[in-house]
Amino acid sequence: NGGTAAMEELIANGQSLIDFFLDDLVGPDAGVGETARAASTMAGVLSRVKDPIVRDKLVRGAAGRLGVSDSALFAAARKAYADQRRSGPSRASAAPDRAPE
């Protein structure tokens, strides 16, 4: 939302891409609905991370930021993965193999 200035601040502060993505998904005073939608979106992203160590680290970080349990976010990611497999490959099927930095 902040364009070039936001990207420059992201680089200067060393904020991870996941944190930047979460900041865009959910505001500081988010209610239950906004947090649930953000968690669902994040679960879809996490479901495409193939490396289990990277996925675990990302889930823990995202769950903490969203105020949800690791197990709930893992379960949502597993469901998103199963849903993706049932519906076939999508345009966003490229899975990151390592943590975005």
C-alpha positions in Angstrom: 0.0 0.0 0.0 2.9 2.4 0.6 4.7 1.8 -2.7 8.3 2.7 -3.0 8.6 4.3 0.4 7.2 1.3 2.1 9.6 -1.0 0.2 12.6 1.2 1.1 11.5 1.1 4.8 11.1 -2.6 4.6 14.7 -3.0 3.3 16.1 -0.5 5.8 14.5 -2.2 8.8 15.3 -5.7 7.7 11.6 -6.7 8.0 10.8 -10.1 6.5 8.6 -10.5 3.5 6.2 -12.5 5.7 5.9 -9.6 8.2 5.4 -7.2 5.4 2.7 -9.4 3.9 1.0 -9.8 7.3 1.1 -6.0 7.9 -0.8 -5.6 4.7 -3.3 -8.3 5.5 -4.2 -7.3 9.1 -4.3 -4.0 10.8 -3.1 -3.3 14.4 -6.7 -3.2 15.7 -8.0 -6.1 13.7 -11.1 -7.9 14.9 -11.8 -11.6 14.8 -13.1 -11.6 11.2 -10.2 -9.7 9.8 -7.7 -11.9 11.7 -9.5 -15.1 10.6 -9.4 -13.9 6.9 -5.7 -13.1 7.3 -5.0 -16.5 8.9 -6.8 -18.2 6.1 -4.9 -16.3 3.4 -1.6 -17.0 5.2 -2.5 -20.7 5.5 -2.9 -20.8 1.7 0.6 -19.3 1.3 2.1 -21.7 3.9 0.5 -24.7 2.3 2.8 -24.2 -0.7 6.1 -24.1 1.3 7.7 -27.5 0.6 10.5 -27.4 3.2 9.0 -28.6 6.5 11.6 -26.7 8.6 11.0 -23.4 6.8 7.2 -24.0 7.0 7.4 -24.7 10.7 9.3 -21.4 11.3 7.0 -19.4 9.1 3.9 -20.9 10.8 5.2 -20.1 14.3 6.0 -16.5 13.3 2.7 -15.9 11.5 0.7 -17.6 14.3 2.3 -15.3 16.9 1.7 -12.2 14.8 -2.0 -13.2 14.2 -2.6 -14.3 17.8 -3.7 -17.8 16.8 -2.2 -21.1 17.9 0.5 -22.8 15.8 -1.7 -25.9 15.7 -4.7 -24.0 14.3 -2.6 -22.4 11.5 -0.9 -25.7 10.7 -4.4 -27.3 10.4 -5.6 -24.6 8.1 -2.4 -24.9 6.0 -3.0 -28.7 5.7 -6.6 -28.1 4.7 -5.5 -25.5 2.1 -3.0 -28.0 0.7 -5.6 -30.8 0.5 -8.1 -28.3 -1.2 -5.4 -27.3 -3.7 -4.7 -31.0 -4.5 -8.3 -31.7 -5.1 -8.8 -28.7 -7.3 -5.7 -29.3 -9.3 -2.7 -27.1 -10.0 -3.2 -23.3 -9.9 -1.3 -20.4 -11.3 0.2 -19.8 -7.9 1.7 -23.3 -7.7 5.3 -22.2 -7.4 6.3 -23.1 -3.9 9.1 -21.3 -2.1 11.8 -23.7 -0.9 13.2 -21.3 1.7 12.2 -18.5 3.9 11.7 -15.1 2.3 14.1 -12.6 3.7 
